[in-house]
Amino acid sequence: MRFGLGAGEAATPWLVPRLRRWCRNPELVRDVLQKTFLTTWKAAANYRGSGAALGWLWAVAAARPPAPTP
């Protein structure tokens, strides 16, 4: 499965395995990933640049509660 999300593609290979540790449902992982990129895109003006961008993306993604795994 490919998670092609334009500008977020560089971060996708780093984020997806970490999200899959929380949830094995590929659709939910894709949804959280997309919402993470959308949230950070909308808030890009607020990014201070004091840390790694991947860290910021992970903080946004991790703020979403994991769904139960069947």
mmCIF file as Biopython writes it, N, C-alpha, C and O atoms, coordinates in Angstrom:
data_model
#
loop_
_atom_site.group_PDB
_atom_site.id
_atom_site.type_symbol
_atom_site.label_atom_id
_atom_site.label_alt_id
_atom_site.label_comp_id
_atom_site.label_asym_id
_atom_site.label_entity_id
_atom_site.label_seq_id
_atom_site.pdbx_PDB_ins_code
_atom_site.Cartn_x
_atom_site.Cartn_y
_atom_site.Cartn_z
_atom_site.occupancy
_atom_site.B_iso_or_equiv
_atom_site.auth_seq_id
_atom_site.auth_asym_id
_atom_site.pdbx_PDB_model_num
ATOM 1   N N  . MET A ? 1  ? 0.843  -1.186 0.000  1.0 0.0 1  A 1 
ATOM 2   C CA . MET A ? 1  ? 0.000  0.000  0.000  1.0 0.0 1  A 1 
ATOM 3   C C  . MET A ? 1  ? 0.882  1.241  0.000  1.0 0.0 1  A 1 
ATOM 4   O O  . MET A ? 1  ? 1.830  1.330  0.780  1.0 0.0 1  A 1 
ATOM 5   N N  . ARG A ? 2  ? 0.583  2.170  -0.845 1.0 0.0 2  A 1 
ATOM 6   C CA . ARG A ? 2  ? 1.352  3.406  -0.961 1.0 0.0 2  A 1 
ATOM 7   C C  . ARG A ? 2  ? 0.547  4.551  -0.379 1.0 0.0 2  A 1 
ATOM 8   O O  . ARG A ? 2  ? -0.646 4.680  -0.653 1.0 0.0 2  A 1 
ATOM 9   N N  . PHE A ? 3  ? 1.186  5.370  0.413  1.0 0.0 3  A 1 
ATOM 10  C CA . PHE A ? 3  ? 0.547  6.526  1.023  1.0 0.0 3  A 1 
ATOM 11  C C  . PHE A ? 3  ? 1.064  7.784  0.352  1.0 0.0 3  A 1 
ATOM 12  O O  . PHE A ? 3  ? 1.830  8.532  0.960  1.0 0.0 3  A 1 
ATOM 13  N N  . GLY A ? 4  ? 0.669  8.032  -0.873 1.0 0.0 4  A 1 
ATOM 14  C CA . GLY A ? 4  ? 1.131  9.207  -1.594 1.0 0.0 4  A 1 
ATOM 15  C C  . GLY A ? 4  ? 0.347  10.439 -1.187 1.0 0.0 4  A 1 
ATOM 16  O O  . GLY A ? 4  ? -0.853 10.535 -1.442 1.0 0.0 4  A 1 
ATOM 17  N N  . LEU A ? 5  ? 1.032  11.382 -0.552 1.0 0.0 5  A 1 
ATOM 18  C CA . LEU A ? 5  ? 0.350  12.571 -0.069 1.0 0.0 5  A 1 
ATOM 19  C C  . LEU A ? 5  ? 1.087  13.841 -0.462 1.0 0.0 5  A 1 
ATOM 20  O O  . LEU A ? 5  ? 1.131  14.799 0.309  1.0 0.0 5  A 1 
ATOM 21  N N  . GLY A ? 6  ? 1.664  13.854 -1.652 1.0 0.0 6  A 1 
ATOM 22  C CA . GLY A ? 6  ? 2.313  15.070 -2.131 1.0 0.0 6  A 1 
ATOM 23  C C  . GLY A ? 6  ? 3.497  15.470 -1.284 1.0 0.0 6  A 1 
ATOM 24  O O  . GLY A ? 6  ? 4.444  14.698 -1.134 1.0 0.0 6  A 1 
ATOM 25  N N  . ALA A ? 7  ? 3.457  16.670 -0.729 1.0 0.0 7  A 1 
ATOM 26  C CA . ALA A ? 7  ? 4.585  17.212 0.021  1.0 0.0 7  A 1 
ATOM 27  C C  . ALA A ? 7  ? 4.920  16.386 1.254  1.0 0.0 7  A 1 
ATOM 28  O O  . ALA A ? 7  ? 6.050  16.429 1.739  1.0 0.0 7  A 1 
ATOM 29  N N  . GLY A ? 8  ? 3.952  15.636 1.764  1.0 0.0 8  A 1 
ATOM 30  C CA . GLY A ? 8  ? 4.198  14.831 2.947  1.0 0.0 8  A 1 
ATOM 31  C C  . GLY A ? 8  ? 4.880  13.508 2.670  1.0 0.0 8  A 1 
ATOM 32  O O  . GLY A ? 8  ? 5.178  12.757 3.599  1.0 0.0 8  A 1 
ATOM 33  N N  . GLU A ? 9  ? 5.133  13.211 1.398  1.0 0.0 9  A 1 
ATOM 34  C CA . GLU A ? 9  ? 5.709  11.907 1.060  1.0 0.0 9  A 1 
ATOM 35  C C  . GLU A ? 9  ? 7.038  11.646 1.745  1.0 0.0 9  A 1 
ATOM 36  O O  . GLU A ? 9  ? 7.335  10.497 2.074  1.0 0.0 9  A 1 
ATOM 37  N N  . ALA A ? 10 ? 7.833  12.655 1.968  1.0 0.0 10 A 1 
ATOM 38  C CA . ALA A ? 10 ? 9.130  12.449 2.605  1.0 0.0 10 A 1 
ATOM 39  C C  . ALA A ? 10 ? 8.966  11.981 4.050  1.0 0.0 10 A 1 
ATOM 40  O O  . ALA A ? 10 ? 9.789  11.208 4.540  1.0 0.0 10 A 1 
ATOM 41  N N  . ALA A ? 11 ? 7.941  12.426 4.727  1.0 0.0 11 A 1 
ATOM 42  C CA . ALA A ? 11 ? 7.712  12.055 6.125  1.0 0.0 11 A 1 
ATOM 43  C C  . ALA A ? 11 ? 6.902  10.774 6.252  1.0 0.0 11 A 1 
ATOM 44  O O  . ALA A ? 11 ? 6.923  10.134 7.303  1.0 0.0 11 A 1 
ATOM 45  N N  . THR A ? 12 ? 6.201  10.396 5.214  1.0 0.0 12 A 1 
ATOM 46  C CA . THR A ? 12 ? 5.312  9.235  5.273  1.0 0.0 12 A 1 
ATOM 47  C C  . THR A ? 12 ? 6.029  7.953  5.677  1.0 0.0 12 A 1 
ATOM 48  O O  . THR A ? 12 ? 5.528  7.246  6.551  1.0 0.0 12 A 1 
ATOM 49  N N  . PRO A ? 13 ? 7.185  7.610  5.082  1.0 0.0 13 A 1 
ATOM 50  C CA . PRO A ? 13 ? 7.860  6.356  5.474  1.0 0.0 13 A 1 
ATOM 51  C C  . PRO A ? 13 ? 8.286  6.340  6.943  1.0 0.0 13 A 1 
ATOM 52  O O  . PRO A ? 13 ? 8.453  5.268  7.524  1.0 0.0 13 A 1 
ATOM 53  N N  . TRP A ? 14 ? 8.458  7.486  7.532  1.0 0.0 14 A 1 
ATOM 54  C CA . TRP A ? 14 ? 8.837  7.571  8.937  1.0 0.0 14 A 1 
ATOM 55  C C  . TRP A ? 14 ? 7.614  7.454  9.836  1.0 0.0 14 A 1 
ATOM 56  O O  . TRP A ? 14 ? 7.669  6.797  10.875 1.0 0.0 14 A 1 
ATOM 57  N N  . LEU A ? 15 ? 6.513  8.085  9.445  1.0 0.0 15 A 1 
ATOM 58  C CA . LEU A ? 15 ? 5.320  8.106  10.286 1.0 0.0 15 A 1 
ATOM 59  C C  . LEU A ? 15 ? 4.501  6.819  10.235 1.0 0.0 15 A 1 
ATOM 60  O O  . LEU A ? 15 ? 4.004  6.365  11.265 1.0 0.0 15 A 1 
ATOM 61  N N  . VAL A ? 16 ? 4.357  6.236  9.069  1.0 0.0 16 A 1 
ATOM 62  C CA . VAL A ? 16 ? 3.461  5.084  8.912  1.0 0.0 16 A 1 
ATOM 63  C C  . VAL A ? 16 ? 3.815  3.924  9.847  1.0 0.0 16 A 1 
ATOM 64  O O  . VAL A ? 16 ? 2.917  3.408  10.512 1.0 0.0 16 A 1 
ATOM 65  N N  . PRO A ? 17 ? 5.070  3.491  9.931  1.0 0.0 17 A 1 
ATOM 66  C CA . PRO A ? 17 ? 5.358  2.371  10.841 1.0 0.0 17 A 1 
ATOM 67  C C  . PRO A ? 17 ? 5.027  2.684  12.301 1.0 0.0 17 A 1 
ATOM 68  O O  . PRO A ? 17 ? 4.591  1.807  13.047 1.0 0.0 17 A 1 
ATOM 69  N N  . ARG A ? 18 ? 5.234  3.915  12.696 1.0 0.0 18 A 1 
ATOM 70  C CA . ARG A ? 18 ? 4.929  4.306  14.072 1.0 0.0 18 A 1 
ATOM 71  C C  . ARG A ? 18 ? 3.425  4.309  14.316 1.0 0.0 18 A 1 
ATOM 72  O O  . ARG A ? 18 ? 2.965  3.894  15.379 1.0 0.0 18 A 1 
ATOM 73  N N  . LEU A ? 19 ? 2.667  4.773  13.344 1.0 0.0 19 A 1 
ATOM 74  C CA . LEU A ? 19 ? 1.213  4.743  13.479 1.0 0.0 19 A 1 
ATOM 75  C C  . LEU A ? 19 ? 0.688  3.312  13.473 1.0 0.0 19 A 1 
ATOM 76  O O  . LEU A ? 19 ? -0.286 3.004  14.159 1.0 0.0 19 A 1 
ATOM 77  N N  . ARG A ? 20 ? 1.323  2.448  12.708 1.0 0.0 20 A 1 
ATOM 78  C CA . ARG A ? 20 ? 0.886  1.043  12.648 1.0 0.0 20 A 1 
ATOM 79  C C  . ARG A ? 20 ? 1.127  0.313  13.965 1.0 0.0 20 A 1 
ATOM 80  O O  . ARG A ? 20 ? 0.486  -0.704 14.233 1.0 0.0 20 A 1 
ATOM 81  N N  . ARG A ? 21 ? 2.033  0.813  14.781 1.0 0.0 21 A 1 
ATOM 82  C CA . ARG A ? 21 ? 2.231  0.204  16.102 1.0 0.0 21 A 1 
ATOM 83  C C  . ARG A ? 21 ? 1.000  0.427  16.975 1.0 0.0 21 A 1 
ATOM 84  O O  . ARG A ? 21 ? 0.703  -0.381 17.855 1.0 0.0 21 A 1 
ATOM 85  N N  . TRP A ? 22 ? 0.290  1.516  16.732 1.0 0.0 22 A 1 
ATOM 86  C CA . TRP A ? 22 ? -0.921 1.827  17.492 1.0 0.0 22 A 1 
ATOM 87  C C  . TRP A ? 22 ? -2.145 1.152  16.917 1.0 0.0 22 A 1 
ATOM 88  O O  . TRP A ? 22 ? -3.049 0.754  17.651 1.0 0.0 22 A 1 
ATOM 89  N N  . CYS A ? 23 ? -2.172 1.024  15.611 1.0 0.0 23 A 1 
ATOM 90  C CA . CYS A ? 23 ? -3.366 0.511  14.959 1.0 0.0 23 A 1 
ATOM 91  C C  . CYS A ? 23 ? -2.976 -0.288 13.726 1.0 0.0 23 A 1 
ATOM 92  O O  . CYS A ? 23 ? -2.192 0.179  12.899 1.0 0.0 23 A 1 
ATOM 93  N N  . ARG A ? 24 ? -3.512 -1.467 13.605 1.0 0.0 24 A 1 
ATOM 94  C CA . ARG A ? 24 ? -3.183 -2.310 12.456 1.0 0.0 24 A 1 
ATOM 95  C C  . ARG A ? 24 ? -4.175 -2.143 11.317 1.0 0.0 24 A 1 
ATOM 96  O O  . ARG A ? 24 ? -4.072 -2.832 10.302 1.0 0.0 24 A 1 
ATOM 97  N N  . ASN A ? 25 ? -5.115 -1.254 11.469 1.0 0.0 25 A 1 
ATOM 98  C CA . ASN A ? 25 ? -6.117 -0.997 10.435 1.0 0.0 25 A 1 
ATOM 99  C C  . ASN A ? 25 ? -5.531 0.005  9.433  1.0 0.0 25 A 1 
ATOM 100 O O  . ASN A ? 25 ? -5.377 1.179  9.767  1.0 0.0 25 A 1 
ATOM 101 N N  . PRO A ? 26 ? -5.204 -0.435 8.214  1.0 0.0 26 A 1 
ATOM 102 C CA . PRO A ? 26 ? -4.564 0.465  7.241  1.0 0.0 26 A 1 
ATOM 103 C C  . PRO A ? 26 ? -5.413 1.678  6.885  1.0 0.0 26 A 1 
ATOM 104 O O  . PRO A ? 26 ? -4.871 2.751  6.617  1.0 0.0 26 A 1 
ATOM 105 N N  . GLU A ? 27 ? -6.716 1.528  6.877  1.0 0.0 27 A 1 
ATOM 106 C CA . GLU A ? 27 ? -7.588 2.671  6.564  1.0 0.0 27 A 1 
ATOM 107 C C  . GLU A ? 27 ? -7.502 3.736  7.651  1.0 0.0 27 A 1 
ATOM 108 O O  . GLU A ? 27 ? -7.461 4.931  7.358  1.0 0.0 27 A 1 
ATOM 109 N N  . LEU A ? 28 ? -7.474 3.299  8.900  1.0 0.0 28 A 1 
ATOM 110 C CA . LEU A ? 28 ? -7.367 4.253  9.998  1.0 0.0 28 A 1 
ATOM 111 C C  . LEU A ? 28 ? -5.997 4.928  10.005 1.0 0.0 28 A 1 
ATOM 112 O O  . LEU A ? 28 ? -5.893 6.130  10.250 1.0 0.0 28 A 1 
ATOM 113 N N  . VAL A ? 29 ? -4.958 4.159  9.739  1.0 0.0 29 A 1 
ATOM 114 C CA . VAL A ? 29 ? -3.608 4.740  9.648  1.0 0.0 29 A 1 
ATOM 115 C C  . VAL A ? 29 ? -3.576 5.805  8.562  1.0 0.0 29 A 1 
ATOM 116 O O  . VAL A ? 29 ? -3.045 6.895  8.775  1.0 0.0 29 A 1 
ATOM 117 N N  . ARG A ? 30 ? -4.140 5.497  7.403  1.0 0.0 30 A 1 
ATOM 118 C CA . ARG A ? 30 ? -4.187 6.451  6.294  1.0 0.0 30 A 1 
ATOM 119 C C  . ARG A ? 30 ? -4.971 7.705  6.684  1.0 0.0 30 A 1 
ATOM 120 O O  . ARG A ? 30 ? -4.581 8.819  6.337  1.0 0.0 30 A 1 
ATOM 121 N N  . ASP A ? 31 ? -6.086 7.517  7.413  1.0 0.0 31 A 1 
ATOM 122 C CA . ASP A ? 31 ? -6.907 8.642  7.842  1.0 0.0 31 A 1 
ATOM 123 C C  . ASP A ? 31 ? -6.152 9.541  8.823  1.0 0.0 31 A 1 
ATOM 124 O O  . ASP A ? 31 ? -6.165 10.765 8.689  1.0 0.0 31 A 1 
ATOM 125 N N  . VAL A ? 32 ? -5.494 8.926  9.808  1.0 0.0 32 A 1 
ATOM 126 C CA . VAL A ? 32 ? -4.722 9.709  10.779 1.0 0.0 32 A 1 
ATOM 127 C C  . VAL A ? 32 ? -3.576 10.433 10.082 1.0 0.0 32 A 1 
ATOM 128 O O  . VAL A ? 32 ? -3.290 11.589 10.392 1.0 0.0 32 A 1 
ATOM 129 N N  . LEU A ? 33 ? -2.924 9.762  9.149  1.0 0.0 33 A 1 
ATOM 130 C CA . LEU A ? 33 ? -1.828 10.381 8.413  1.0 0.0 33 A 1 
ATOM 131 C C  . LEU A ? 33 ? -2.316 11.599 7.624  1.0 0.0 33 A 1 
ATOM 132 O O  . LEU A ? 33 ? -1.697 12.662 7.650  1.0 0.0 33 A 1 
ATOM 133 N N  . GLN A ? 34 ? -3.426 11.423 6.933  1.0 0.0 34 A 1 
ATOM 134 C CA . GLN A ? 34 ? -3.972 12.531 6.152  1.0 0.0 34 A 1 
ATOM 135 C C  . GLN A ? 34 ? -4.387 13.693 7.054  1.0 0.0 34 A 1 
ATOM 136 O O  . GLN A ? 34 ? -4.118 14.852 6.738  1.0 0.0 34 A 1 
ATOM 137 N N  . LYS A ? 35 ? -5.035 13.387 8.166  1.0 0.0 35 A 1 
ATOM 138 C CA . LYS A ? 35 ? -5.440 14.454 9.095  1.0 0.0 35 A 1 
ATOM 139 C C  . LYS A ? 35 ? -4.233 15.137 9.722  1.0 0.0 35 A 1 
ATOM 140 O O  . LYS A ? 35 ? -4.264 16.337 9.998  1.0 0.0 35 A 1 
ATOM 141 N N  . THR A ? 36 ? -3.164 14.366 9.948  1.0 0.0 36 A 1 
ATOM 142 C CA . THR A ? 36 ? -1.937 14.957 10.486 1.0 0.0 36 A 1 
ATOM 143 C C  . THR A ? 36 ? -1.352 15.969 9.511  1.0 0.0 36 A 1 
ATOM 144 O O  . THR A ? 36 ? -0.995 17.079 9.904  1.0 0.0 36 A 1 
ATOM 145 N N  . PHE A ? 37 ? -1.252 15.586 8.234  1.0 0.0 37 A 1 
ATOM 146 C CA . PHE A ? 37 ? -0.712 16.518 7.242  1.0 0.0 37 A 1 
ATOM 147 C C  . PHE A ? 37 ? -1.621 17.725 7.046  1.0 0.0 37 A 1 
ATOM 148 O O  . PHE A ? 37 ? -1.136 18.843 6.870  1.0 0.0 37 A 1 
ATOM 149 N N  . LEU A ? 38 ? -2.910 17.516 7.073  1.0 0.0 38 A 1 
ATOM 150 C CA . LEU A ? 38 ? -3.848 18.630 6.930  1.0 0.0 38 A 1 
ATOM 151 C C  . LEU A ? 38 ? -3.721 19.598 8.106  1.0 0.0 38 A 1 
ATOM 152 O O  . LEU A ? 38 ? -3.688 20.814 7.917  1.0 0.0 38 A 1 
ATOM 153 N N  . THR A ? 39 ? -3.652 19.055 9.308  1.0 0.0 39 A 1 
ATOM 154 C CA . THR A ? 39 ? -3.519 19.892 10.506 1.0 0.0 39 A 1 
ATOM 155 C C  . THR A ? 39 ? -2.233 20.705 10.474 1.0 0.0 39 A 1 
ATOM 156 O O  . THR A ? 39 ? -2.245 21.905 10.746 1.0 0.0 39 A 1 
ATOM 157 N N  . THR A ? 40 ? -1.119 20.049 10.141 1.0 0.0 40 A 1 
ATOM 158 C CA . THR A ? 40 ? 0.152  20.774 10.121 1.0 0.0 40 A 1 
ATOM 159 C C  . THR A ? 40 ? 0.219  21.773 8.965  1.0 0.0 40 A 1 
ATOM 160 O O  . THR A ? 40 ? 0.847  22.824 9.091  1.0 0.0 40 A 1 
ATOM 161 N N  . TRP A ? 41 ? -0.419 21.455 7.849  1.0 0.0 41 A 1 
ATOM 162 C CA . TRP A ? 41 ? -0.452 22.400 6.729  1.0 0.0 41 A 1 
ATOM 163 C C  . TRP A ? 41 ? -1.188 23.675 7.137  1.0 0.0 41 A 1 
ATOM 164 O O  . TRP A ? 41 ? -0.736 24.783 6.849  1.0 0.0 41 A 1 
ATOM 165 N N  . LYS A ? 42 ? -2.321 23.505 7.807  1.0 0.0 42 A 1 
ATOM 166 C CA . LYS A ? 42 ? -3.111 24.667 8.234  1.0 0.0 42 A 1 
ATOM 167 C C  . LYS A ? 42 ? -2.388 25.483 9.298  1.0 0.0 42 A 1 
ATOM 168 O O  . LYS A ? 42 ? -2.590 26.693 9.398  1.0 0.0 42 A 1 
ATOM 169 N N  . ALA A ? 43 ? -1.552 24.829 10.089 1.0 0.0 43 A 1 
ATOM 170 C CA . ALA A ? 43 ? -0.857 25.513 11.179 1.0 0.0 43 A 1 
ATOM 171 C C  . ALA A ? 43 ? 0.596  25.821 10.848 1.0 0.0 43 A 1 
ATOM 172 O O  . ALA A ? 43 ? 1.366  26.175 11.741 1.0 0.0 43 A 1 
ATOM 173 N N  . ALA A ? 44 ? 0.988  25.693 9.584  1.0 0.0 44 A 1 
ATOM 174 C CA . ALA A ? 44 ? 2.390  25.866 9.200  1.0 0.0 44 A 1 
ATOM 175 C C  . ALA A ? 44 ? 2.950  27.229 9.613  1.0 0.0 44 A 1 
ATOM 176 O O  . ALA A ? 44 ? 4.130  27.336 9.947  1.0 0.0 44 A 1 
ATOM 177 N N  . ALA A ? 45 ? 2.133  28.243 9.592  1.0 0.0 45 A 1 
ATOM 178 C CA . ALA A ? 45 ? 2.601  29.580 9.971  1.0 0.0 45 A 1 
ATOM 179 C C  . ALA A ? 45 ? 3.005  29.639 11.450 1.0 0.0 45 A 1 
ATOM 180 O O  . ALA A ? 45 ? 3.776  30.511 11.851 1.0 0.0 45 A 1 
ATOM 181 N N  . ASN A ? 46 ? 2.486  28.713 12.251 1.0 0.0 46 A 1 
ATOM 182 C CA . ASN A ? 46 ? 2.797  28.696 13.678 1.0 0.0 46 A 1 
ATOM 183 C C  . ASN A ? 46 ? 4.045  27.884 14.011 1.0 0.0 46 A 1 
ATOM 184 O O  . ASN A ? 46 ? 4.514  27.904 15.149 1.0 0.0 46 A 1 
ATOM 185 N N  . TYR A ? 47 ? 4.585  27.170 13.022 1.0 0.0 47 A 1 
ATOM 186 C CA . TYR A ? 47 ? 5.777  26.357 13.275 1.0 0.0 47 A 1 
ATOM 187 C C  . TYR A ? 47 ? 6.964  27.280 13.526 1.0 0.0 47 A 1 
ATOM 188 O O  . TYR A ? 47 ? 7.322  28.097 12.678 1.0 0.0 47 A 1 
ATOM 189 N N  . ARG A ? 48 ? 7.569  27.137 14.704 1.0 0.0 48 A 1 
ATOM 190 C CA . ARG A ? 48 ? 8.660  28.015 15.102 1.0 0.0 48 A 1 
ATOM 191 C C  . ARG A ? 48 ? 10.004 27.597 14.538 1.0 0.0 48 A 1 
ATOM 192 O O  . ARG A ? 48 ? 10.941 28.395 14.513 1.0 0.0 48 A 1 
ATOM 193 N N  . GLY A ? 49 ? 10.108 26.365 14.087 1.0 0.0 49 A 1 
ATOM 194 C CA . GLY A ? 49 ? 11.377 25.891 13.544 1.0 0.0 49 A 1 
ATOM 195 C C  . GLY A ? 49 ? 12.402 25.568 14.603 1.0 0.0 49 A 1 
ATOM 196 O O  . GLY A ? 49 ? 13.575 25.374 14.284 1.0 0.0 49 A 1 
ATOM 197 N N  . SER A ? 50 ? 11.987 25.505 15.870 1.0 0.0 50 A 1 
ATOM 198 C CA . SER A ? 50 ? 12.945 25.244 16.940 1.0 0.0 50 A 1 
ATOM 199 C C  . SER A ? 50 ? 13.270 23.764 17.090 1.0 0.0 50 A 1 
ATOM 200 O O  . SER A ? 50 ? 14.191 23.409 17.824 1.0 0.0 50 A 1 
ATOM 201 N N  . GLY A ? 51 ? 12.535 22.904 16.412 1.0 0.0 51 A 1 
ATOM 202 C CA . GLY A ? 51 ? 12.785 21.469 16.474 1.0 0.0 51 A 1 
ATOM 203 C C  . GLY A ? 51 ? 12.639 20.861 15.093 1.0 0.0 51 A 1 
ATOM 204 O O  . GLY A ? 51 ? 12.366 21.556 14.113 1.0 0.0 51 A 1 
ATOM 205 N N  . ALA A ? 52 ? 12.822 19.572 15.034 1.0 0.0 52 A 1 
ATOM 206 C CA . ALA A ? 52 ? 12.701 18.878 13.757 1.0 0.0 52 A 1 
ATOM 207 C C  . ALA A ? 52 ? 11.250 18.856 13.300 1.0 0.0 52 A 1 
ATOM 208 O O  . ALA A ? 52 ? 10.338 18.679 14.108 1.0 0.0 52 A 1 
ATOM 209 N N  . ALA A ? 53 ? 11.044 19.032 12.021 1.0 0.0 53 A 1 
ATOM 210 C CA . ALA A ? 53 ? 9.687  19.001 11.470 1.0 0.0 53 A 1 
ATOM 211 C C  . ALA A ? 53 ? 9.037  17.637 11.703 1.0 0.0 53 A 1 
ATOM 212 O O  . ALA A ? 53 ? 7.836  17.564 11.959 1.0 0.0 53 A 1 
ATOM 213 N N  . LEU A ? 54 ? 9.820  16.552 11.616 1.0 0.0 54 A 1 
ATOM 214 C CA . LEU A ? 54 ? 9.270  15.222 11.884 1.0 0.0 54 A 1 
ATOM 215 C C  . LEU A ? 54 ? 8.755  15.114 13.316 1.0 0.0 54 A 1 
ATOM 216 O O  . LEU A ? 54 ? 7.748  14.455 13.574 1.0 0.0 54 A 1 
ATOM 217 N N  . GLY A ? 55 ? 9.441  15.753 14.228 1.0 0.0 55 A 1 
ATOM 218 C CA . GLY A ? 55 ? 8.984  15.758 15.616 1.0 0.0 55 A 1 
ATOM 219 C C  . GLY A ? 55 ? 7.646  16.448 15.762 1.0 0.0 55 A 1 
ATOM 220 O O  . GLY A ? 55 ? 6.789  16.003 16.526 1.0 0.0 55 A 1 
ATOM 221 N N  . TRP A ? 56 ? 7.468  17.518 15.043 1.0 0.0 56 A 1 
ATOM 222 C CA . TRP A ? 56 ? 6.203  18.247 15.064 1.0 0.0 56 A 1 
ATOM 223 C C  . TRP A ? 56 ? 5.099  17.393 14.455 1.0 0.0 56 A 1 
ATOM 224 O O  . TRP A ? 56 ? 4.002  17.306 15.007 1.0 0.0 56 A 1 
ATOM 225 N N  . LEU A ? 57 ? 5.387  16.762 13.320 1.0 0.0 57 A 1 
ATOM 226 C CA . LEU A ? 57 ? 4.403  15.882 12.693 1.0 0.0 57 A 1 
ATOM 227 C C  . LEU A ? 57 ? 4.021  14.747 13.641 1.0 0.0 57 A 1 
ATOM 228 O O  . LEU A ? 57 ? 2.844  14.412 13.771 1.0 0.0 57 A 1 
ATOM 229 N N  . TRP A ? 58 ? 5.018  14.156 14.300 1.0 0.0 58 A 1 
ATOM 230 C CA . TRP A ? 58 ? 4.722  13.058 15.210 1.0 0.0 58 A 1 
ATOM 231 C C  . TRP A ? 58 ? 3.878  13.532 16.384 1.0 0.0 58 A 1 
ATOM 232 O O  . TRP A ? 58 ? 2.966  12.824 16.813 1.0 0.0 58 A 1 
ATOM 233 N N  . ALA A ? 59 ? 4.166  14.710 16.907 1.0 0.0 59 A 1 
ATOM 234 C CA . ALA A ? 59 ? 3.378  15.240 18.023 1.0 0.0 59 A 1 
ATOM 235 C C  . ALA A ? 59 ? 1.912  15.415 17.617 1.0 0.0 59 A 1 
ATOM 236 O O  . ALA A ? 59 ? 1.010  15.128 18.403 1.0 0.0 59 A 1 
ATOM 237 N N  . VAL A ? 60 ? 1.682  15.876 16.410 1.0 0.0 60 A 1 
ATOM 238 C CA . VAL A ? 60 ? 0.310  16.039 15.922 1.0 0.0 60 A 1 
ATOM 239 C C  . VAL A ? 60 ? -0.346 14.674 15.748 1.0 0.0 60 A 1 
ATOM 240 O O  . VAL A ? 60 ? -1.485 14.478 16.172 1.0 0.0 60 A 1 
ATOM 241 N N  . ALA A ? 61 ? 0.361  13.726 15.129 1.0 0.0 61 A 1 
ATOM 242 C CA . ALA A ? 61 ? -0.205 12.398 14.908 1.0 0.0 61 A 1 
ATOM 243 C C  . ALA A ? 61 ? -0.456 11.670 16.226 1.0 0.0 61 A 1 
ATOM 244 O O  . ALA A ? 61 ? -1.489 11.022 16.392 1.0 0.0 61 A 1 
ATOM 245 N N  . ALA A ? 62 ? 0.478  11.775 17.155 1.0 0.0 62 A 1 
ATOM 246 C CA . ALA A ? 62 ? 0.359  11.069 18.426 1.0 0.0 62 A 1 
ATOM 247 C C  . ALA A ? 62 ? -0.733 11.647 19.316 1.0 0.0 62 A 1 
ATOM 248 O O  . ALA A ? 62 ? -1.201 10.977 20.237 1.0 0.0 62 A 1 
ATOM 249 N N  . ALA A ? 63 ? -1.139 12.870 19.052 1.0 0.0 63 A 1 
ATOM 250 C CA . ALA A ? 63 ? -2.199 13.478 19.850 1.0 0.0 63 A 1 
ATOM 251 C C  . ALA A ? 63 ? -3.552 12.845 19.571 1.0 0.0 63 A 1 
ATOM 252 O O  . ALA A ? 63 ? -4.498 13.020 20.339 1.0 0.0 63 A 1 
ATOM 253 N N  . ARG A ? 64 ? -3.641 12.111 18.475 1.0 0.0 64 A 1 
ATOM 254 C CA . ARG A ? 64 ? -4.894 11.413 18.151 1.0 0.0 64 A 1 
ATOM 255 C C  . ARG A ? 64 ? -4.887 10.080 18.879 1.0 0.0 64 A 1 
ATOM 256 O O  . ARG A ? 64 ? -3.918 9.326  18.789 1.0 0.0 64 A 1 
ATOM 257 N N  . PRO A ? 65 ? -5.964 9.785  19.602 1.0 0.0 65 A 1 
ATOM 258 C CA . PRO A ? 65 ? -5.974 8.526  20.361 1.0 0.0 65 A 1 
ATOM 259 C C  . PRO A ? 65 ? -5.966 7.317  19.427 1.0 0.0 65 A 1 
ATOM 260 O O  . PRO A ? 65 ? -6.635 7.323  18.394 1.0 0.0 65 A 1 
ATOM 261 N N  . PRO A ? 66 ? -5.210 6.285  19.789 1.0 0.0 66 A 1 
ATOM 262 C CA . PRO A ? 66 ? -5.200 5.078  18.950 1.0 0.0 66 A 1 
ATOM 263 C C  . PRO A ? 66 ? -6.533 4.353  19.044 1.0 0.0 66 A 1 
ATOM 264 O O  . PRO A ? 66 ? -7.186 4.342  20.088 1.0 0.0 66 A 1 
ATOM 265 N N  . ALA A ? 67 ? -6.909 3.761  17.952 1.0 0.0 67 A 1 
ATOM 266 C CA . ALA A ? 67 ? -8.147 2.990  17.927 1.0 0.0 67 A 1 
ATOM 267 C C  . ALA A ? 67 ? -7.858 1.572  18.399 1.0 0.0 67 A 1 
ATOM 268 O O  . ALA A ? 67 ? -6.736 1.088  18.251 1.0 0.0 67 A 1 
ATOM 269 N N  . PRO A ? 68 ? -8.835 0.918  18.952 1.0 0.0 68 A 1 
ATOM 270 C CA . PRO A ? 68 ? -8.604 -0.466 19.360 1.0 0.0 68 A 1 
ATOM 271 C C  . PRO A ? 68 ? -8.309 -1.348 18.150 1.0 0.0 68 A 1 
ATOM 272 O O  . PRO A ? 68 ? -8.906 -1.189 17.086 1.0 0.0 68 A 1 
ATOM 273 N N  . THR A ? 69 ? -7.392 -2.267 18.333 1.0 0.0 69 A 1 
ATOM 274 C CA . THR A ? 69 ? -7.040 -3.188 17.261 1.0 0.0 69 A 1 
ATOM 275 C C  . THR A ? 69 ? -7.880 -4.452 17.417 1.0 0.0 69 A 1 
ATOM 276 O O  . THR A ? 69 ? -7.923 -5.037 18.499 1.0 0.0 69 A 1 
ATOM 277 N N  . PRO A ? 70 ? -8.542 -4.874 16.350 1.0 0.0 70 A 1 
ATOM 278 C CA . PRO A ? 70 ? -9.382 -6.082 16.469 1.0 0.0 70 A 1 
ATOM 279 C C  . PRO A ? 70 ? -8.574 -7.333 16.701 1.0 0.0 70 A 1 
ATOM 280 O O  . PRO A ? 70 ? -9.139 -8.420 16.821 1.0 0.0 70 A 1 
#
